Amino acid sequence: MICSYCGTEELEDSCSFCGASVNIKRPKLKEFVVLEDVDKPFNELSCFHTYDLLVLIRKEWTKAYDLMPTLKKARKSLKSIN
């Protein structure tokens, strides 16, 4: 048997590498994911394909990274006021 989650060859009911059940069918890739999907509850996100989750994490990280210049400007503004 091959783990449908990580691709490791397995002979047991669960993967010795990632711990996933070998018998569970994994979710298919979505055509697209949107940033609002991040706010979904865990039980819905657990039905997402791993790649889709990575895309969501990257989108969320990018959003946070794009806010950094704004925070730096705000910090400089506060220092100049004090």
C-alpha positions as CSV (number, residue, x, y, z in Angstrom):
1,M,0.0,0.0,0.0
2,I,1.1,3.6,-0.6
3,C,0.1,6.4,1.7
4,S,-2.2,8.7,-0.3
5,Y,-1.1,11.7,1.9
6,C,2.7,11.6,1.6
7,G,3.4,8.8,-0.9
8,T,5.4,6.6,1.5
9,E,5.1,2.9,0.8
10,E,3.3,1.2,3.7
11,L,2.2,-2.2,4.6
12,E,0.1,-1.3,7.7
13,D,-3.1,0.6,8.3
14,S,-1.3,3.9,9.2
15,C,1.7,5.6,7.7
16,S,4.9,5.3,9.8
17,F,6.1,8.5,8.3
18,C,3.2,11.0,8.6
19,G,0.8,9.0,10.8
20,A,-2.1,9.3,8.3
21,S,-4.5,6.4,7.9
22,V,-3.7,4.6,4.7
23,N,-7.3,3.6,4.1
24,I,-8.7,7.2,4.0
25,K,-9.1,8.7,0.6
26,R,-7.5,12.2,0.4
27,P,-9.2,15.3,-0.8
28,K,-8.7,16.5,-4.4
29,L,-7.1,19.8,-5.3
30,K,-9.5,22.7,-5.6
31,E,-9.6,24.8,-8.8
32,F,-8.8,27.8,-6.7
33,V,-8.8,28.8,-3.0
34,V,-9.6,32.3,-1.7
35,L,-8.1,34.0,1.4
36,E,-11.5,33.9,3.1
37,D,-11.1,30.2,3.3
38,V,-8.6,30.8,6.1
39,D,-11.5,31.7,8.5
40,K,-13.2,28.3,8.0
41,P,-13.3,26.0,11.0
42,F,-10.8,23.2,11.4
43,N,-13.3,20.4,10.4
44,E,-13.8,22.1,7.0
45,L,-10.1,22.9,6.5
46,S,-9.2,19.2,7.2
47,C,-11.1,18.4,4.0
48,F,-8.7,20.6,2.0
49,H,-5.8,19.1,0.0
50,T,-2.4,19.7,1.5
51,Y,-1.3,21.9,-1.4
52,D,-4.5,24.0,-1.0
53,L,-3.6,24.5,2.7
54,L,-0.1,25.6,1.8
55,V,-1.5,28.1,-0.7
56,L,-3.7,29.6,2.0
57,I,-0.8,29.8,4.4
58,R,1.3,31.6,1.8
59,K,-1.5,34.0,1.1
60,E,-2.0,34.8,4.8
61,W,1.8,35.1,5.3
62,T,2.0,37.5,2.3
63,K,-0.8,39.6,3.7
64,A,1.0,39.9,7.0
65,Y,4.3,40.7,5.2
66,D,2.7,43.4,3.2
67,L,1.5,45.1,6.4
68,M,5.1,45.4,7.8
69,P,5.9,48.7,6.0
70,T,2.8,50.2,7.5
71,L,3.7,49.1,11.0
72,K,7.3,50.5,10.5
73,K,5.8,53.9,9.5
74,A,3.5,53.9,12.4
75,R,6.4,53.1,14.8
76,K,8.4,56.0,13.3
77,S,5.4,58.3,13.7
78,L,5.0,57.4,17.3
79,K,8.7,58.0,18.0
80,S,8.6,61.4,16.4
81,I,5.6,62.4,18.5
82,N,7.4,61.4,21.7
